[in-house]
Amino acid sequence: MARRVVVTGGASGIGRVMAEAFLALGDQVAVCDSSEANIQDMQRAHPKCIAHCADVRNEAEMSAFFAQLEDAYGGVDILISNAGTGGPAGGIETLTYADWRDCVSVNLDGAFLSCRWAAARMKAQNSGAIILISSTSGLFGVPYRSPYVAAKWGL
């Protein structure tokens, strides 16, 4: 039986590779990505895949994405919260608060919004798996990448 798989940041990079692997297995896959060009490319390459342009930081955009896949698939079996950004590089004294918030919001708040939605459906169906893509940077730190490190530690 085909699994219902959601991949955030799923139209490019590692997310796309994961989405394509699930598609190759015959699973139903829905991806969101903040790049309209990447979404269009994904849709052309994989017409059976739900590909939706949404910013994981934007609750309204993510709600629209989740509503679309709820209508199409009726739920979710696997969520891969993959969307992320490396954020700004530099000493903490050189970063703006907007730089900090942007990086933390994509990497951490985006995961929260996705997990909140998926967890409710998985709890109702008494099954499911949530996979959060983090980084060893969250464990060991990286010089001049404090917003990224903080967000990945948070995951």
GUMI-217983 format. One record per residue: residue number from 1; x, y, z of N, C-alpha, C in turn. Coordinates in pm, 1 decimal. Layout:
GUMI-217983
ATOM, NUM, X, Y, Z, X, Y, Z, X, Y, Z
...
END
This chain:
GUMI-217983
ATOM, 1, 84.4, -118.5, 0.0, 0.0, 0.0, 0.0, 88.9, 124.8, 0.0
ATOM, 2, 54.8, 218.2, -81.9, 133.7, 341.2, -92.9, 124.7, 423.0, 35.5
ATOM, 3, 239.5, 470.8, 78.8, 242.6, 559.9, 195.3, 220.6, 702.8, 148.1
ATOM, 4, 167.9, 785.2, 238.4, 146.5, 927.2, 210.5, 260.9, 1004.1, 275.6
ATOM, 5, 346.1, 1063.3, 191.7, 471.7, 1123.0, 238.0, 471.5, 1272.5, 209.1
ATOM, 6, 511.6, 1351.1, 308.2, 525.5, 1496.0, 293.3, 672.1, 1531.6, 315.2
ATOM, 7, 728.4, 1610.3, 222.2, 866.6, 1656.5, 235.1, 867.3, 1808.6, 221.6
ATOM, 8, 904.1, 1878.4, 329.2, 919.7, 2023.2, 317.3, 1056.9, 2051.0, 256.9
ATOM, 9, 1065.4, 2156.7, 178.7, 1190.0, 2181.4, 105.8, 1216.5, 2068.9, 7.9
ATOM, 10, 1108.9, 2013.2, -47.4, 1119.3, 1890.7, -125.3, 1133.4, 1905.6, -275.3
ATOM, 11, 1152.6, 2027.5, -323.7, 1165.3, 2045.4, -468.6, 1308.4, 2074.4, -511.6
ATOM, 12, 1401.7, 2067.5, -417.4, 1542.5, 2089.8, -451.9, 1631.8, 2019.9, -349.7
ATOM, 13, 1756.1, 2000.7, -387.0, 1856.6, 1947.1, -295.1, 1822.1, 1811.7, -236.6
ATOM, 14, 1859.4, 1794.2, -111.0, 1836.5, 1667.6, -40.5, 1688.1, 1634.4, -34.3
ATOM, 15, 1604.9, 1735.9, -13.8, 1460.9, 1713.9, -7.6, 1406.6, 1652.5, -135.3
ATOM, 16, 1452.8, 1702.5, -248.0, 1406.3, 1647.8, -375.9, 1452.0, 1503.7, -392.7
ATOM, 17, 1574.7, 1475.2, -356.5, 1624.6, 1337.7, -367.1, 1539.5, 1244.0, -280.8
ATOM, 18, 1505.8, 1286.5, -160.1, 1420.7, 1203.5, -74.0, 1282.4, 1186.0, -135.4
ATOM, 19, 1223.5, 1295.2, -184.1, 1090.8, 1287.6, -245.6, 1091.9, 1192.9, -365.5
ATOM, 20, 1193.4, 1204.3, -449.2, 1202.4, 1117.9, -567.0, 1222.2, 971.5, -528.8
ATOM, 21, 1291.9, 945.8, -420.0, 1309.2, 807.5, -374.3, 1174.5, 747.8, -333.0
ATOM, 22, 1094.1, 824.8, -261.2, 961.4, 775.8, -221.9, 870.7, 759.2, -344.0
ATOM, 23, 878.8, 852.1, -439.1, 800.6, 838.6, -562.4, 839.2, 711.1, -636.9
ATOM, 24, 967.8, 680.4, -642.0, 1015.8, 560.2, -710.7, 963.4, 432.7, -644.9
ATOM, 25, 933.4, 441.1, -515.5, 877.7, 326.7, -443.2, 726.5, 315.1, -460.8
ATOM, 26, 667.0, 412.3, -530.6, 523.1, 409.2, -553.6, 441.1, 480.4, -448.1
ATOM, 27, 506.1, 556.1, -362.4, 434.2, 628.5, -257.5, 369.9, 755.5, -312.0
ATOM, 28, 268.7, 803.5, -240.9, 206.6, 932.1, -271.6, 289.6, 1039.0, -202.0
ATOM, 29, 337.8, 1135.5, -277.9, 430.8, 1234.1, -222.8, 378.0, 1374.9, -246.1
ATOM, 30, 389.9, 1456.6, -141.8, 358.8, 1599.2, -150.5, 481.1, 1675.5, -102.3
ATOM, 31, 520.9, 1775.4, -179.7, 634.7, 1858.5, -140.7, 592.5, 2004.6, -139.0
ATOM, 32, 657.6, 2080.2, -52.1, 646.4, 2225.5, -58.9, 787.6, 2280.7, -67.7
ATOM, 33, 797.2, 2397.4, -126.1, 926.3, 2463.1, -142.7, 897.9, 2611.3, -160.7
ATOM, 34, 990.6, 2695.0, -122.1, 969.5, 2839.7, -133.3, 1000.3, 2893.2, -272.6
ATOM, 35, 1057.1, 2811.1, -358.7, 1093.4, 2853.7, -493.8, 989.1, 2807.2, -595.0
ATOM, 36, 920.5, 2902.4, -655.6, 820.5, 2868.5, -757.7, 884.5, 2794.3, -874.5
ATOM, 37, 1004.4, 2834.4, -915.2, 1073.5, 2767.1, -1025.7, 1101.5, 2620.7, -991.5
ATOM, 38, 1146.3, 2594.6, -869.3, 1172.3, 2456.4, -828.3, 1043.6, 2375.1, -822.7
ATOM, 39, 935.9, 2437.3, -776.4, 806.4, 2369.2, -770.3, 759.9, 2332.3, -911.0
ATOM, 40, 769.2, 2425.9, -1003.7, 727.9, 2398.2, -1141.7, 811.9, 2286.6, -1203.2
ATOM, 41, 941.6, 2288.0, -1176.7, 1029.6, 2183.0, -1228.0, 991.7, 2047.1, -1169.5
ATOM, 42, 963.1, 2043.8, -1041.1, 923.4, 1918.8, -975.1, 792.4, 1867.5, -1034.2
ATOM, 43, 697.6, 1957.5, -1056.1, 568.0, 1918.2, -1110.8, 581.7, 1863.4, -1252.9
ATOM, 44, 667.8, 1926.1, -1332.8, 692.3, 1875.7, -1469.3, 756.6, 1736.7, -1465.9
ATOM, 45, 853.0, 1719.9, -1378.4, 925.5, 1592.6, -1371.1, 841.6, 1481.1, -1309.0
ATOM, 46, 751.1, 1518.5, -1218.5, 672.9, 1418.4, -1143.7, 527.8, 1464.5, -1133.1
ATOM, 47, 449.6, 1446.9, -1239.8, 312.3, 1497.7, -1241.5, 221.6, 1441.4, -1131.8
ATOM, 48, 253.0, 1323.3, -1079.7, 169.7, 1264.3, -974.4, 199.5, 1322.2, -836.4
ATOM, 49, 307.3, 1394.4, -826.1, 348.3, 1454.3, -698.5, 273.2, 1585.6, -676.8
ATOM, 50, 222.9, 1606.3, -556.0, 169.0, 1737.6, -520.7, 288.7, 1827.0, -493.7
ATOM, 51, 301.0, 1933.7, -569.1, 412.5, 2027.4, -552.7, 353.3, 2166.5, -532.0
ATOM, 52, 375.4, 2222.1, -414.5, 308.8, 2346.2, -372.7, 412.9, 2448.2, -328.7
ATOM, 53, 402.3, 2568.5, -381.1, 493.6, 2675.1, -340.0, 445.2, 2732.7, -207.0
ATOM, 54, 525.1, 2716.1, -103.5, 490.3, 2766.6, 29.3, 617.4, 2792.1, 108.4
ATOM, 55, 615.2, 2898.3, 184.6, 724.8, 2933.2, 275.2, 693.2, 2870.1, 410.3
ATOM, 56, 779.8, 2783.3, 459.2, 751.4, 2711.3, 583.9, 732.6, 2803.6, 703.6
ATOM, 57, 776.3, 2928.6, 693.2, 758.8, 3025.7, 801.9, 620.4, 3088.4, 801.6
ATOM, 58, 546.3, 3069.7, 693.8, 418.9, 3137.6, 675.6, 304.3, 3041.5, 706.5
ATOM, 59, 237.6, 3064.2, 818.2, 133.4, 2972.3, 862.6, 19.8, 2960.6, 761.0
ATOM, 60, -19.3, 3071.2, 699.0, -128.1, 3067.5, 600.6, -88.3, 2986.1, 477.2
ATOM, 61, 32.9, 3006.2, 428.2, 79.1, 2930.3, 311.5, 89.3, 2781.8, 343.4
ATOM, 62, 137.6, 2749.7, 462.3, 148.7, 2608.8, 499.8, 10.7, 2547.5, 520.6
ATOM, 63, -82.5, 2623.5, 574.5, -219.7, 2573.2, 590.7, -280.9, 2539.3, 455.4
ATOM, 64, -256.2, 2623.6, 355.0, -307.5, 2596.4, 220.4, -244.4, 2469.0, 163.2
ATOM, 65, -115.0, 2451.5, 184.6, -46.2, 2330.1, 139.8, -105.4, 2206.8, 207.6
ATOM, 66, -121.0, 2213.8, 339.2, -173.6, 2099.8, 413.0, -317.3, 2068.8, 372.6
ATOM, 67, -397.3, 2172.1, 345.5, -535.2, 2150.5, 301.5, -537.5, 2078.3, 166.9
ATOM, 68, -447.3, 2117.1, 77.0, -440.2, 2053.1, -54.2, -406.1, 1905.3, -41.1
ATOM, 69, -308.5, 1873.2, 40.7, -271.9, 1732.1, 50.4, -369.9, 1653.3, 135.4
ATOM, 70, -436.4, 1718.2, 229.0, -542.4, 1651.6, 305.4, -655.5, 1611.1, 210.5
ATOM, 71, -693.6, 1701.4, 120.8, -798.5, 1670.9, 23.1, -755.8, 1557.6, -70.0
ATOM, 72, -631.4, 1558.3, -112.1, -582.8, 1458.7, -207.9, -554.4, 1323.2, -143.8
ATOM, 73, -491.9, 1322.6, -27.0, -444.5, 1197.9, 33.2, -521.2, 1156.1, 158.6
ATOM, 74, -592.4, 1248.6, 220.6, -669.2, 1215.5, 339.7, -587.5, 1200.8, 466.2
ATOM, 75, -460.8, 1234.3, 462.5, -376.7, 1223.9, 581.2, -230.4, 1214.9, 543.1
ATOM, 76, -150.1, 1170.4, 638.7, -6.0, 1160.6, 617.3, 47.6, 1042.8, 697.7
ATOM, 77, 140.3, 970.3, 638.5, 207.0, 860.3, 708.1, 349.1, 897.0, 748.3
ATOM, 78, 414.7, 978.3, 665.6, 553.1, 1018.2, 692.3, 567.3, 1166.9, 664.5
ATOM, 79, 619.0, 1239.3, 762.1, 657.0, 1379.1, 741.6, 808.4, 1387.8, 750.3
ATOM, 80, 870.2, 1446.2, 648.9, 1012.7, 1477.3, 654.6, 1023.9, 1628.8, 655.4
ATOM, 81, 1055.7, 1682.3, 771.6, 1071.6, 1826.9, 786.9, 1215.2, 1860.4, 749.3
ATOM, 82, 1231.7, 1899.9, 624.4, 1364.0, 1915.9, 565.6, 1398.9, 2060.4, 531.9
ATOM, 83, 1298.9, 2145.0, 511.2, 1325.2, 2282.6, 467.2, 1421.2, 2351.1, 563.5
ATOM, 84, 1517.5, 2421.2, 507.9, 1614.5, 2489.7, 593.3, 1698.1, 2588.5, 514.9
ATOM, 85, 1772.0, 2667.0, 589.2, 1864.4, 2762.8, 530.3, 1988.8, 2770.2, 617.2
ATOM, 86, 2101.6, 2795.1, 553.8, 2226.8, 2811.4, 627.9, 2233.6, 2944.4, 700.2
ATOM, 87, 2155.4, 3038.1, 654.5, 2151.2, 3168.6, 720.2, 2277.3, 3249.9, 700.2
ATOM, 88, 2287.6, 3358.6, 773.9, 2401.4, 3449.4, 757.4, 2527.6, 3393.7, 822.4
ATOM, 89, 2640.0, 3439.1, 773.7, 2768.9, 3402.4, 832.5, 2834.6, 3528.8, 884.6
ATOM, 90, 2889.7, 3519.1, 1003.2, 2959.8, 3633.5, 1060.6, 2954.3, 3629.5, 1211.4
ATOM, 91, 3035.4, 3710.3, 1272.2, 3032.6, 3720.6, 1417.2, 2896.9, 3771.1, 1463.9
ATOM, 92, 2854.9, 3727.1, 1579.8, 2723.3, 3764.4, 1632.4, 2704.9, 3915.9, 1635.8
ATOM, 93, 2813.1, 3988.8, 1658.6, 2804.0, 4134.8, 1666.3, 2777.5, 4198.7, 1530.2
ATOM, 94, 2795.0, 4122.5, 1422.7, 2773.4, 4177.4, 1288.4, 2635.3, 4145.1, 1232.6
ATOM, 95, 2562.1, 4056.1, 1298.5, 2432.5, 4012.2, 1247.4, 2321.6, 4106.2, 1291.4
ATOM, 96, 2222.1, 4120.1, 1206.1, 2103.2, 4194.7, 1245.8, 2004.3, 4097.7, 1309.2
ATOM, 97, 1911.3, 4152.2, 1383.8, 1806.9, 4068.3, 1442.1, 1724.0, 4003.5, 1330.9
ATOM, 98, 1701.5, 4076.2, 1221.9, 1626.3, 4020.6, 1109.0, 1698.7, 3899.1, 1050.3
ATOM, 99, 1832.0, 3905.8, 1038.8, 1910.1, 3790.9, 991.2, 1890.1, 3671.0, 1083.5
ATOM, 100, 1900.6, 3696.4, 1213.1, 1883.8, 3591.8, 1314.1, 1745.8, 3528.3, 1302.4
ATOM, 101, 1640.9, 3611.4, 1303.9, 1503.2, 3562.3, 1301.1, 1475.0, 3482.4, 1174.1
ATOM, 102, 1524.8, 3530.3, 1061.1, 1500.3, 3462.0, 934.5, 1553.8, 3319.2, 938.7
ATOM, 103, 1676.3, 3302.7, 982.7, 1738.5, 3170.6, 987.8, 1668.3, 3079.7, 1088.5
ATOM, 104, 1644.0, 3130.6, 1207.2, 1578.3, 3050.3, 1310.5, 1435.3, 3016.4, 1268.8
ATOM, 105, 1367.6, 3110.1, 1206.8, 1229.5, 3086.8, 1166.6, 1217.7, 2977.4, 1061.0
ATOM, 106, 1302.2, 2981.5, 959.4, 1297.7, 2876.7, 856.5, 1331.5, 2741.5, 918.0
ATOM, 107, 1440.8, 2734.4, 992.2, 1491.2, 2606.6, 1041.7, 1412.8, 2550.0, 1159.2
ATOM, 108, 1355.8, 2633.3, 1242.2, 1290.0, 2584.6, 1363.6, 1138.8, 2604.4, 1359.7
ATOM, 109, 1093.2, 2725.7, 1330.3, 949.0, 2751.5, 1327.0, 881.6, 2671.8, 1215.6
ATOM, 110, 949.2, 2659.2, 1101.7, 893.7, 2580.3, 991.8, 871.8, 2435.5, 1032.1
ATOM, 111, 965.2, 2380.2, 1107.0, 950.0, 2242.8, 1156.1, 831.5, 2233.3, 1251.7
ATOM, 112, 815.6, 2333.2, 1338.0, 702.5, 2334.3, 1431.1, 569.8, 2331.3, 1356.0
ATOM, 113, 553.2, 2419.8, 1257.7, 426.2, 2425.9, 1184.6, 395.7, 2293.6, 1115.4
ATOM, 114, 495.8, 2232.8, 1055.1, 476.0, 2105.3, 986.2, 444.6, 1992.9, 1084.4
ATOM, 115, 519.7, 1987.7, 1192.3, 499.8, 1881.5, 1291.7, 364.9, 1893.2, 1361.0
ATOM, 116, 322.9, 2015.1, 1389.9, 192.7, 2035.0, 1456.2, 81.5, 1977.5, 1369.5
ATOM, 117, 86.4, 2007.6, 1240.1, -16.3, 1957.3, 1149.6, -9.8, 1804.7, 1139.8
ATOM, 118, 109.3, 1752.0, 1114.1, 123.9, 1607.6, 1093.9, 91.9, 1528.8, 1220.7
ATOM, 119, 136.0, 1578.1, 1335.2, 113.8, 1505.5, 1460.6, -34.6, 1487.2, 1489.1
ATOM, 120, -114.7, 1587.8, 1460.3, -258.6, 1576.9, 1484.0, -319.5, 1466.0, 1398.5
ATOM, 121, -279.5, 1457.0, 1272.9, -332.7, 1353.4, 1184.5, -280.1, 1215.6, 1222.8
ATOM, 122, -153.2, 1208.7, 1257.7, -94.6, 1080.4, 1295.7, -154.8, 1028.1, 1425.4
ATOM, 123, -181.5, 1117.2, 1517.4, -244.0, 1076.5, 1643.5, -383.6, 1020.7, 1616.9
ATOM, 124, -459.1, 1086.9, 1529.7, -594.3, 1042.0, 1497.6, -594.2, 905.4, 1429.3
ATOM, 125, -492.9, 877.7, 1347.6, -486.4, 749.1, 1277.4, -403.0, 646.6, 1354.4
ATOM, 126, -347.2, 687.6, 1467.9, -269.7, 600.7, 1555.9, -146.0, 541.8, 1487.5
ATOM, 127, -88.4, 618.5, 1394.9, 34.7, 573.6, 1330.1, 98.2, 689.4, 1255.3
ATOM, 128, 226.0, 672.6, 1223.5, 297.4, 772.6, 1145.5, 439.0, 791.3, 1195.5
ATOM, 129, 517.7, 861.0, 1114.5, 657.1, 887.9, 1149.2, 692.0, 1030.7, 1110.2
ATOM, 130, 761.3, 1099.2, 1199.9, 809.8, 1234.4, 1174.2, 961.8, 1230.6, 1176.7
ATOM, 131, 1022.1, 1281.4, 1070.6, 1167.6, 1286.4, 1059.3, 1208.7, 1432.6, 1048.6
ATOM, 132, 1291.2, 1477.2, 1141.9, 1341.8, 1614.1, 1141.5, 1485.2, 1612.1, 1090.5
ATOM, 133, 1512.2, 1688.4, 985.7, 1647.6, 1696.2, 932.4, 1721.4, 1805.5, 1009.0
ATOM, 134, 1819.9, 1764.7, 1084.8, 1898.2, 1858.4, 1164.7, 2039.7, 1862.6, 1108.6
ATOM, 135, 2136.8, 1881.2, 1195.8, 2276.1, 1891.2, 1152.0, 2367.4, 1867.5, 1271.0
ATOM, 136, 2483.0, 1812.2, 1244.5, 2581.3, 1799.3, 1352.0, 2626.3, 1936.8, 1400.6
ATOM, 137, 2600.9, 2039.5, 1320.8, 2633.2, 2176.1, 1364.5, 2558.9, 2211.8, 1492.2
ATOM, 138, 2440.1, 2155.3, 1508.9, 2364.1, 2179.0, 1630.6, 2426.3, 2114.8, 1752.7
ATOM, 139, 2505.7, 2012.2, 1732.3, 2572.1, 1944.1, 1843.6, 2710.1, 2001.0, 1873.4
ATOM, 140, 2782.7, 2034.6, 1768.0, 2922.7, 2072.5, 1784.7, 2951.7, 2219.5, 1759.4
ATOM, 141, 2858.4, 2288.9, 1696.3, 2878.9, 2430.2, 1667.3, 2966.9, 2452.4, 1545.7
ATOM, 142, 2952.7, 2569.2, 1488.1, 3031.6, 2610.9, 1372.5, 3062.2, 2758.7, 1392.0
ATOM, 143, 3187.2, 2797.9, 1380.9, 3218.9, 2939.7, 1397.9, 3142.1, 3027.3, 1298.6
ATOM, 144, 3094.8, 3139.0, 1346.7, 3028.2, 3240.5, 1264.6, 2894.2, 3196.3, 1206.2
ATOM, 145, 2833.2, 3094.1, 1263.9, 2702.8, 3047.2, 1215.4, 2604.9, 3032.7, 1331.6
ATOM, 146, 2605.9, 3126.4, 1424.3, 2527.6, 3110.5, 1546.9, 2377.4, 3093.2, 1525.1
ATOM, 147, 2309.9, 3163.7, 1432.6, 2166.5, 3139.3, 1416.9, 2137.1, 2997.1, 1367.6
ATOM, 148, 2217.5, 2949.7, 1274.6, 2200.2, 2815.0, 1221.0, 2223.2, 2710.7, 1330.5
ATOM, 149, 2330.8, 2726.9, 1403.8, 2364.0, 2633.1, 1511.1, 2252.4, 2629.8, 1615.4
ATOM, 150, 2203.7, 2745.9, 1655.4, 2096.9, 2752.6, 1755.8, 1970.4, 2683.2, 1706.2
ATOM, 151, 1934.3, 2706.8, 1581.0, 1813.1, 2646.3, 1526.4, 1826.9, 2495.3, 1514.7
ATOM, 152, 1940.0, 2448.6, 1467.9, 1959.5, 2304.3, 1452.3, 1969.9, 2234.6, 1587.8
ATOM, 153, 2025.8, 2301.1, 1688.0, 2025.6, 2246.3, 1823.7, 1881.9, 2234.8, 1872.4
ATOM, 154, 1800.8, 2332.7, 1839.2, 1660.3, 2331.5, 1878.9, 1583.2, 2213.3, 1823.8
ATOM, 155, 1621.1, 2166.0, 1706.5, 1553.8, 2049.2, 1650.0, 1592.1, 1923.7, 1726.3
END
